[in-house]
Each structure stands twice: as C-alpha cells, then as structure tokens.
Amino acid sequence: MEFPDELRYTSTHEWVRKEPDGTLSVGITDHAQDALGEMVFVELPAPGRQVRGGDQCAVVESVKAASDVYAPLAGEVVAANTGLADEPGRLNRDPYGTWLFRLKPADGADLSGLLDAAAYRKGLT
C-alpha cells in the first residue's frame, strides 16, 4: 500500500492535498478503498456548504459497506467531483488521483494538525 509523502492524512483515512490556488483536495486513502472494496456509489457535499473540521460531509459506498467521509479542516466546499457519480470505481483504481471534494480552508486553517505519511502509516499498525 502506498502513502505519498506530499499529502497529509487524517486518522479517519482521508488524504489532503494543497492545490496551487490554496484550496484543498480531499479523497480517501489507499487503505480505505482497499478495506471497503469495490465502490458502487458516492454522495458528495454541495459546493457552498460550510463545514467544520471533523464534520461528516460525504459518503462512499462499496459492495461491503457505506462509510462516511469527514472534512479534514473547517472551510467551504468549493467543488465536488461529480464525475464519480457515473464512475465510483475510480476511487479503487486511483485513490490518490481521484478527489471527492475541494475545500477552501477557513482563515487560520492549518495543515500541521494533520498526519504526515509516516505518522499515518504508523497508525495503521
């Protein structure tokens, strides 16, 4: 299983990538998609929604189970990857290349509270 060093992670198995425009792309980790199995449905947050860090804001459903996806930080959802409605299996094929939603972090939101790859990997053992 891979955990790219350039990403940040949550203990609830989301990854976070800071984009050049300052937004954050959020997806599920390789570990999460592997544990869930084949994805069959994704429910995404609506752009404009305000979230607090830790809020449930999306759902991924597999042949095994449905799982909540949580906001890693406070902010505003600015985009949702609507293409996943027709092809949720992309989360299995490319978990780090397939984002669920993009978040404009609230003032003062800081990625330093999130896990780096080594800390996330350690938490899985």
Buried (B, 14 or more C-beta within 10 A) or exposed (E): EEBEEEBBBBEBBBBBBBEEEEBBBBBBBBBBBEBBEEBBEBBBBEBEBEBEBEBEBBBBBBEEEEBEBBBBBBBBBBBBBEEBEEEBBBBBEEBBEBBBBBBBBBEEBEBEEBBBBEEBBEEEE
